[in-house]
Amino acid sequence: MARTADPDIQLLAALADPTRLEIMRELAGSSEVCACDFTSCCDVSQPTVSHHLRVLREAGAVVSERRGSWVFYRIAPNLQERLAAIAGTMMPGGLVSLASLRRSPRPVPMAGVPQGGPRPIA
């Protein structure tokens, strides 16, 4: 795939790789993870992990912090909003959040309309 300047394409391409997706899943389960810990979850060498982390960082999916000789990674704070915005551009009328569905009142049954499906024929 050719390089693109579109940040949405860069993000989706970065997340589409199986190893990078596994890294993201590992990060989702923790507040942060040391780069050295990804080799066990992803079953790849340290140089390969470093490559995948660089791709994720350049795409804006993760942020890193160096502490001495260790580098710790976490999911970028705006990742959820970015992914929702991308998905929203592909859905007619945009996306509906789960929170808004939970806040919606339940429909009130109409008088005279049977509830619970068809009735048995007598």
C-alpha positions, 0 to 999 in steps of 0.5 A: 500500500502506498503511503498516504497523508490522510491520518484516518487511513494511516490509523486504520491501516495501522490497526489492520495488522494482526500483531498491532491489533494484538498490541492494542488489545494488550494495552486496552487491558492495562493503563500502560505497558512496557515495550519489553512486555509485548514480546510475550503477548505477540509472540514476535521478536523485540525488533519486530515489536519496536517496528509495530509500536513505531507504526502505531505511534506515528498513526496516533493510536498510542503514546509513549513515555521514556523512563530511563532505559524503559519505554511505556506505552498507552492508548492515545487519549483521543483514540476512541473519539477518532475512531468514532468520528471515522465510523460516523462518516460511514454511517447514514445519520452518524453513530448513536452512542450506547449512553444515549440508548441507555438514557432513552425512555422505553416505548410506551405500549399503545392501548388496544395493541396486543403485546408479546407477539401473536396469540394462539388461535382458539 
